[in-house]
Amino acid sequence: MTHTVWGKDLLENFTSEVAGCSQTWTPESISKMSIRNIKKEVKNEKVLCALSGGVDSVTTAVLIHKAIGDNLTCVFIDHGLLRKSEREEVENAFKFFNIELNVIDASELFLSKLKGITDPEKKRKIIGESFIRVFENFSKERQDIKYLAQGTLYPDVIESSHPKGGPSSTIKTHHNVGGLPEDMKFKLVEPLRYFFKDEVRKVAIEIGIPEEMAYRQPFPGPGLAIRIIGEITDEKLKILQEADEIVRKEIEGTILEEEVWQYFAVLTDLKTVGVMGDGRTYEHLCAIRAVTSVDGMTCDFPELPWSLIRKMSSRIMNEVNGINRCVYDVSTKPPSTIEWE
């Protein structure tokens, strides 16, 4: 675990001094190996890459493009569960690369399928299947796309199920692993499947991805669906988008941003009594979540300055209609997870 005293030194001593392993893993060597493996696996076939705009999918896209060139097509799906201005930010950032990008607005499909769903595992599986169906419909127009590339990481595999079929339980079904339908027609290409987030970022820098994109904070594939506890509605989405933007804007650009791995707002399924002027309110409780981590497998919460917490809380309650109470999440992983669902 990252937070174990001398933990890294203990493991390094064991692997190199006791087990006799050679330390040949470098961003350069692993990048070259990944590109060779992609060429060998895909050959001259066409590949559709599921792009989210995060470092995992962007690194996947660039590695595959270096391997097969214009046989790669990227698709970004707007499922209606994005952060405020997310779609525009991704489109603008991806212009840096000379890779074909198709943007599909499938928000109506996703939100209709999620209507009335409150169970987080059902949400994830519905979203995972919906992604595939949209990709399949897109590929019908091209007809010759056989492979689907995903930015799946090792933590996704570990948390969805035991990687070797062992007895460990499913912590949460990641949409890109356990959420995939059994009748999927694509063959998967996942060059980062056995990588951790910190390793991916090193590879990203090595292959020329800008630092601001390589160190962009993680955003889950299911998006705000797993940050809205309970049923997802248009009203809840708008409330959370506004609250989340305040959290991001207040932390971004501060000296703390380099220390904080991820930060966001959560809209709970709890309503509380409050007062506004001379009137009574009965509105949503909003949670602010910030974590420090290396690979997402474990995390701790940063001791943010009270002045920053006070400012975020005050702005959310004064500027976002529908929220009248804020809390700061002080949970570690384990026993909690980073995302609430």
TORBA-501249 format. One record per residue (C-alpha): residue number from 0; residue in one letter; chain; x, y, z. Coordinates in nm, 4 decimals, decimal comma. Layout:
REM residues N
k	r	c	xx	yy	zz
NUM	a	A	X	Y	Z
...
END
This chain:
REM residues 341
k	r	c	xx	yy	zz
0	m	A	0,0000	0,0000	0,0000
1	t	A	0,1190	0,3468	-0,0897
2	h	A	0,0737	0,4831	0,2608
3	t	A	0,2740	0,2052	0,4326
4	v	A	0,5920	0,3470	0,5896
5	w	A	0,8929	0,2303	0,3796
6	g	A	0,6454	0,0274	0,1707
7	k	A	0,8025	0,1092	-0,1660
8	d	A	1,1562	0,0509	-0,0340
9	l	A	1,0545	-0,2861	0,1121
10	l	A	0,9041	-0,4043	-0,2185
11	e	A	1,1946	-0,2679	-0,4226
12	n	A	1,4470	-0,4449	-0,1995
13	f	A	1,2547	-0,7722	-0,2269
14	t	A	1,2151	-0,7646	-0,6052
15	s	A	1,5701	-0,6567	-0,6881
16	e	A	1,7831	-0,7934	-0,4030
17	v	A	1,5916	-1,1036	-0,2897
18	a	A	1,4085	-1,2170	-0,6037
19	g	A	1,6814	-1,0932	-0,8390
20	c	A	1,4519	-0,9137	-1,0848
21	s	A	1,6133	-0,6688	-1,3266
22	q	A	1,4575	-0,3223	-1,3415
23	t	A	1,4014	-0,2998	-1,7164
24	w	A	1,0638	-0,1230	-1,7044
25	t	A	1,1040	0,2246	-1,8484
26	p	A	0,8468	0,4448	-2,0232
27	e	A	1,0489	0,4129	-2,3447
28	s	A	1,0778	0,0323	-2,3361
29	i	A	0,7153	-0,0248	-2,2425
30	s	A	0,5919	0,2156	-2,5124
31	k	A	0,7918	0,0380	-2,7836
32	m	A	0,6740	-0,3013	-2,6587
33	s	A	0,3099	-0,1885	-2,6572
34	i	A	0,3325	-0,0590	-3,0152
35	r	A	0,4927	-0,3868	-3,1315
36	n	A	0,2205	-0,5905	-2,9593
37	i	A	-0,0562	-0,3805	-3,1153
38	k	A	0,0914	-0,4281	-3,4649
39	k	A	0,1169	-0,8015	-3,4067
40	e	A	-0,2385	-0,8301	-3,2714
41	v	A	-0,4262	-0,6016	-3,5107
42	k	A	-0,2164	-0,6407	-3,8290
43	n	A	-0,3948	-0,4485	-4,1094
44	e	A	-0,7423	-0,4436	-3,9542
45	k	A	-0,9283	-0,1255	-3,8605
46	v	A	-0,9746	-0,0258	-3,4960
47	l	A	-1,2388	0,1881	-3,3248
48	c	A	-1,1051	0,3535	-3,0092
49	a	A	-1,3469	0,4517	-2,7325
50	l	A	-1,2259	0,7975	-2,6371
51	s	A	-1,3275	0,9627	-2,3097
52	g	A	-1,0702	1,2422	-2,3071
53	g	A	-0,8886	1,1055	-2,0032
54	v	A	-0,5233	1,0046	-2,0034
55	d	A	-0,6033	0,6322	-2,0325
56	s	A	-0,8054	0,6490	-2,3535
57	v	A	-0,5870	0,9209	-2,5076
58	t	A	-0,2708	0,7189	-2,4399
59	t	A	-0,4416	0,4121	-2,5872
60	a	A	-0,5371	0,6104	-2,8989
61	v	A	-0,1877	0,7540	-2,9523
62	l	A	-0,0158	0,4147	-2,9026
63	i	A	-0,2510	0,2504	-3,1534
64	h	A	-0,2128	0,5373	-3,4009
65	k	A	0,1645	0,4984	-3,3849
66	a	A	0,1163	0,1273	-3,4597
67	i	A	-0,1466	0,1304	-3,7375
68	g	A	-0,1830	0,4945	-3,8480
69	d	A	-0,5058	0,5867	-4,0257
70	n	A	-0,6600	0,2442	-3,9642
71	l	A	-0,7606	0,3957	-3,6279
72	t	A	-1,0882	0,5823	-3,5770
73	c	A	-1,1709	0,7448	-3,2411
74	v	A	-1,5262	0,7898	-3,1135
75	f	A	-1,6268	1,0132	-2,8233
76	i	A	-1,9781	0,9487	-2,6918
77	d	A	-2,1650	1,2232	-2,5105
78	h	A	-2,3854	1,0135	-2,2831
79	g	A	-2,5404	1,3132	-2,1099
80	l	A	-2,3526	1,2369	-1,7887
81	l	A	-2,0505	1,4592	-1,8480
82	r	A	-1,9178	1,7410	-1,6355
83	k	A	-2,0060	2,0949	-1,7379
84	s	A	-1,8302	2,1877	-2,0686
85	e	A	-1,6632	1,8431	-2,0784
86	r	A	-1,7526	1,7705	-2,4402
87	e	A	-1,6080	2,0983	-2,5707
88	e	A	-1,2913	2,0576	-2,3614
89	v	A	-1,2262	1,7079	-2,4978
90	e	A	-1,2881	1,8095	-2,8595
91	n	A	-1,0547	2,1091	-2,8323
92	a	A	-0,7798	1,9153	-2,6522
93	f	A	-0,7825	1,6263	-2,9016
94	k	A	-0,7183	1,8608	-3,1940
95	f	A	-0,3523	1,8409	-3,0883
96	f	A	-0,3363	1,4963	-3,2523
97	n	A	-0,3919	1,4224	-3,6210
98	i	A	-0,6308	1,1403	-3,5433
99	e	A	-0,9874	1,1090	-3,6741
100	l	A	-1,2403	1,1893	-3,3998
101	n	A	-1,6139	1,1318	-3,4288
102	v	A	-1,8432	1,2820	-3,1626
103	i	A	-2,1798	1,1143	-3,1064
104	d	A	-2,4568	1,2621	-2,8933
105	a	A	-2,6284	0,9597	-2,7366
106	s	A	-2,7513	1,1340	-2,4228
107	e	A	-3,1164	1,0573	-2,4935
108	l	A	-3,0430	0,6842	-2,5229
109	f	A	-2,8396	0,6613	-2,2026
110	l	A	-3,0706	0,8726	-1,9882
111	s	A	-3,3807	0,6864	-2,1056
112	k	A	-3,2240	0,3495	-2,0146
113	l	A	-3,1176	0,4814	-1,6727
114	k	A	-3,4619	0,6199	-1,5897
115	g	A	-3,5824	0,4820	-1,2571
116	i	A	-3,2574	0,2903	-1,1907
117	t	A	-3,1111	0,3375	-0,8417
118	d	A	-2,8778	0,0381	-0,7978
119	p	A	-2,5152	0,1378	-0,8776
120	e	A	-2,4249	-0,2008	-1,0299
121	k	A	-2,7240	-0,1822	-1,2643
122	k	A	-2,6221	0,1709	-1,3622
123	r	A	-2,2725	0,0550	-1,4540
124	k	A	-2,3934	-0,2429	-1,6571
125	i	A	-2,6549	-0,0394	-1,8432
126	i	A	-2,3929	0,2208	-1,9304
127	g	A	-2,1382	-0,0428	-2,0368
128	e	A	-2,3851	-0,2144	-2,2699
129	s	A	-2,5136	0,1167	-2,4092
130	f	A	-2,1595	0,2226	-2,4982
131	i	A	-2,1110	-0,0986	-2,6968
132	r	A	-2,4432	-0,0667	-2,8802
133	v	A	-2,3561	0,2879	-2,9906
134	f	A	-2,0126	0,1710	-3,1083
135	e	A	-2,1731	-0,1197	-3,2953
136	n	A	-2,4171	0,1118	-3,4727
137	f	A	-2,1302	0,3393	-3,5703
138	s	A	-1,9238	0,0463	-3,7018
139	k	A	-2,2108	-0,0693	-3,9257
140	e	A	-2,1560	0,2446	-4,1326
141	r	A	-1,7883	0,1533	-4,1730
142	q	A	-1,8550	-0,2226	-4,2009
143	d	A	-1,4891	-0,3198	-4,1764
144	i	A	-1,4166	-0,2332	-3,8091
145	k	A	-1,3405	-0,5500	-3,6138
146	y	A	-1,1555	-0,4208	-3,3086
147	l	A	-1,2628	-0,1986	-3,0185
148	a	A	-0,9833	-0,0308	-2,8244
149	q	A	-1,0375	0,0727	-2,4619
150	g	A	-0,8222	0,2469	-2,2027
151	t	A	-0,8806	-0,0303	-1,9501
152	l	A	-0,6338	-0,0288	-1,6587
153	y	A	-0,5346	-0,3023	-1,4146
154	p	A	-0,7360	-0,1523	-1,1243
155	d	A	-1,0493	-0,1779	-1,3455
156	v	A	-0,9798	-0,5487	-1,3914
157	i	A	-0,8978	-0,6132	-1,0253
158	e	A	-1,2064	-0,4360	-0,8901
159	s	A	-1,4461	-0,5874	-1,1442
160	s	A	-1,3399	-0,9469	-1,0769
161	h	A	-1,0349	-1,1457	-0,9781
162	p	A	-0,7928	-1,1242	-1,2759
163	k	A	-0,7151	-1,4975	-1,2587
164	g	A	-1,0581	-1,6216	-1,1601
165	g	A	-0,9812	-1,6422	-0,7890
166	p	A	-1,2127	-1,6060	-0,4909
167	s	A	-1,1982	-1,2264	-0,4431
168	s	A	-1,5303	-1,0491	-0,4700
169	t	A	-1,6406	-0,7861	-0,7191
170	i	A	-1,5915	-0,4454	-0,5578
171	k	A	-1,7632	-0,2598	-0,8414
172	t	A	-1,8296	-0,3584	-1,1997
173	h	A	-1,6339	-0,1246	-1,4233
174	h	A	-1,8375	-0,0444	-1,7332
175	n	A	-1,5468	-0,1373	-1,9610
176	v	A	-1,4847	-0,4783	-1,7986
177	g	A	-1,7785	-0,6483	-1,6264
178	g	A	-2,0280	-0,4135	-1,7904
179	l	A	-1,9605	-0,5424	-2,1423
180	p	A	-2,2410	-0,7495	-2,3023
181	e	A	-2,1678	-1,1171	-2,3742
182	d	A	-2,2867	-1,0905	-2,7348
183	m	A	-2,0448	-0,8087	-2,8210
184	k	A	-1,9249	-0,8369	-3,1812
185	f	A	-1,5903	-0,6583	-3,1357
186	k	A	-1,2543	-0,8042	-3,0465
187	l	A	-1,0948	-0,6003	-2,7687
188	v	A	-0,7615	-0,4186	-2,7852
189	e	A	-0,6480	-0,3015	-2,4413
190	p	A	-0,2774	-0,2109	-2,4447
191	l	A	-0,2914	-0,0663	-2,0904
192	r	A	-0,4809	-0,3539	-1,9290
193	y	A	-0,1960	-0,4403	-1,6898
194	f	A	-0,0865	-0,0828	-1,6192
195	f	A	-0,1527	0,1393	-1,3196
196	k	A	-0,2423	0,5071	-1,3561
197	d	A	0,1007	0,6411	-1,2562
198	e	A	0,2628	0,4156	-1,5190
199	v	A	0,0205	0,5306	-1,7877
200	r	A	0,1071	0,8936	-1,7179
201	k	A	0,4780	0,8216	-1,7623
202	v	A	0,4087	0,6463	-2,0933
203	a	A	0,1861	0,9372	-2,2019
204	i	A	0,4685	1,1879	-2,1537
205	e	A	0,7102	0,9530	-2,3332
206	i	A	0,4922	0,9345	-2,6480
207	g	A	0,4390	1,3095	-2,6691
208	i	A	0,1069	1,3713	-2,4962
209	p	A	0,1010	1,7230	-2,3417
210	e	A	0,1557	1,7297	-1,9652
211	e	A	-0,1763	1,9013	-1,8925
212	m	A	-0,3556	1,6119	-2,0642
213	a	A	-0,1336	1,3415	-1,9132
214	y	A	-0,2040	1,4668	-1,5616
215	r	A	-0,5713	1,5467	-1,6119
216	q	A	-0,7657	1,4217	-1,3111
217	p	A	-0,9488	1,0907	-1,3615
218	f	A	-1,3151	1,0987	-1,4620
219	p	A	-1,5097	0,7691	-1,4528
220	g	A	-1,6603	0,6296	-1,7731
221	p	A	-2,0124	0,6222	-1,6212
222	g	A	-1,9626	0,9919	-1,5454
223	l	A	-2,1999	1,1674	-1,3094
224	a	A	-2,4238	0,8590	-1,2985
225	i	A	-2,2161	0,7237	-1,0097
226	r	A	-2,1901	1,0627	-0,8395
227	i	A	-2,5687	1,1015	-0,8238
228	i	A	-2,6917	0,8674	-0,5553
229	g	A	-3,0259	0,7135	-0,6475
230	e	A	-3,2266	0,7859	-0,9607
231	i	A	-3,0755	1,0139	-1,2251
232	t	A	-3,2943	1,3021	-1,3400
233	d	A	-3,2334	1,6097	-1,5569
234	e	A	-3,2744	1,8299	-1,2494
235	k	A	-3,0158	1,6346	-1,0462
236	l	A	-2,7716	1,6397	-1,3381
237	k	A	-2,7919	2,0173	-1,3693
238	i	A	-2,7521	2,0641	-0,9923
239	l	A	-2,4458	1,8390	-0,9761
240	q	A	-2,2810	1,9900	-1,2862
241	e	A	-2,2986	2,3351	-1,1273
242	a	A	-2,1730	2,2174	-0,7859
243	d	A	-1,8938	2,0102	-0,9413
244	e	A	-1,7716	2,3024	-1,1500
245	i	A	-1,7374	2,5154	-0,8357
246	v	A	-1,5282	2,2456	-0,6630
247	r	A	-1,3037	2,2083	-0,9672
248	k	A	-1,2581	2,5803	-1,0269
249	e	A	-1,1747	2,6527	-0,6626
250	i	A	-0,9098	2,3792	-0,6415
251	e	A	-0,7658	2,4181	-0,9930
252	g	A	-0,4785	2,6601	-1,0086
253	t	A	-0,4036	2,6434	-0,6360
254	i	A	-0,0766	2,5046	-0,5059
255	l	A	-0,2793	2,2142	-0,3681
256	e	A	-0,3806	2,0909	-0,7131
257	e	A	-0,0471	1,9131	-0,7622
258	e	A	-0,0977	1,7214	-0,4377
259	v	A	-0,4645	1,6302	-0,4909
260	w	A	-0,5210	1,3361	-0,7266
261	q	A	-0,8941	1,3832	-0,7783
262	y	A	-1,1619	1,6240	-0,6597
263	f	A	-1,5325	1,6493	-0,7311
264	a	A	-1,8830	1,6931	-0,5906
265	v	A	-2,1373	1,4214	-0,5136
266	l	A	-2,5134	1,4705	-0,5018
267	t	A	-2,6457	1,2447	-0,2279
268	d	A	-2,9918	1,0941	-0,2095
269	l	A	-3,0497	1,2715	0,1201
270	k	A	-3,2524	1,5903	0,1631
271	t	A	-3,2145	1,8160	0,4650
272	v	A	-3,4046	2,1032	0,6233
273	g	A	-3,2519	2,4469	0,5829
274	v	A	-3,3420	2,8125	0,5923
275	m	A	-3,3199	3,0715	0,3168
276	g	A	-3,4125	3,4246	0,4203
277	d	A	-3,7286	3,3826	0,6246
278	g	A	-3,8301	3,0597	0,4502
279	r	A	-3,7818	2,6896	0,5139
280	t	A	-3,6022	2,4794	0,2544
281	y	A	-3,5869	2,1034	0,2051
282	e	A	-3,3100	2,0387	-0,0443
283	h	A	-3,0153	1,8164	-0,1361
284	l	A	-2,7049	1,7397	0,0668
285	c	A	-2,3869	1,7830	-0,1414
286	a	A	-2,0604	1,6081	-0,0548
287	i	A	-1,7188	1,7391	-0,1554
288	r	A	-1,4659	1,4640	-0,2251
289	a	A	-1,0891	1,5096	-0,2662
290	v	A	-0,8246	1,2359	-0,2505
291	t	A	-0,4515	1,1831	-0,2729
292	s	A	-0,3395	0,8672	-0,4519
293	v	A	-0,0818	0,7230	-0,6904
294	d	A	-0,2738	0,4548	-0,8778
295	g	A	-0,6287	0,4652	-0,7424
296	m	A	-0,5957	0,1331	-0,5590
297	t	A	-0,5631	0,3133	-0,2260
298	c	A	-0,6266	0,6736	-0,1306
299	d	A	-0,6254	0,9196	0,1551
300	f	A	-0,8063	1,2504	0,1958
301	p	A	-0,6044	1,5740	0,1960
302	e	A	-0,6402	1,8145	0,4852
303	l	A	-0,7617	2,1025	0,2702
304	p	A	-0,7447	2,4474	0,4302
305	w	A	-1,0659	2,5374	0,6100
306	s	A	-1,0756	2,8615	0,4133
307	l	A	-1,0936	2,6610	0,0873
308	i	A	-1,3595	2,4221	0,2185
309	r	A	-1,5588	2,7171	0,3526
310	k	A	-1,5395	2,8972	0,0169
311	m	A	-1,6482	2,5920	-0,1855
312	s	A	-1,9336	2,5188	0,0554
313	s	A	-2,0499	2,8799	0,0634
314	r	A	-2,0444	2,9153	-0,3140
315	i	A	-2,2314	2,5883	-0,3708
316	m	A	-2,5096	2,6736	-0,1255
317	n	A	-2,5436	3,0318	-0,2469
318	e	A	-2,5074	2,9769	-0,6206
319	v	A	-2,6607	2,6332	-0,6868
320	n	A	-3,0369	2,6050	-0,6578
321	g	A	-3,1365	2,2764	-0,4931
322	i	A	-2,8539	2,2394	-0,2381
323	n	A	-2,8762	2,3678	0,1189
324	r	A	-2,6045	2,1687	0,2975
325	c	A	-2,2432	2,0598	0,2239
326	v	A	-2,0133	1,8044	0,3876
327	y	A	-1,6457	1,7169	0,3271
328	d	A	-1,5722	1,3449	0,2841
329	v	A	-1,2932	1,2282	0,5207
330	s	A	-1,2848	0,8606	0,4130
331	t	A	-0,9809	0,6607	0,3033
332	k	A	-0,9630	0,3682	0,0587
333	p	A	-0,9952	0,1143	0,2046
334	p	A	-1,2523	0,0875	0,3569
335	s	A	-1,4270	0,3357	0,1240
336	t	A	-1,3857	0,3663	-0,2529
337	i	A	-1,2942	0,6929	-0,4253
338	e	A	-1,6273	0,7149	-0,6065
339	w	A	-1,9398	0,6922	-0,3965
340	e	A	-2,1046	0,4312	-0,6208
END
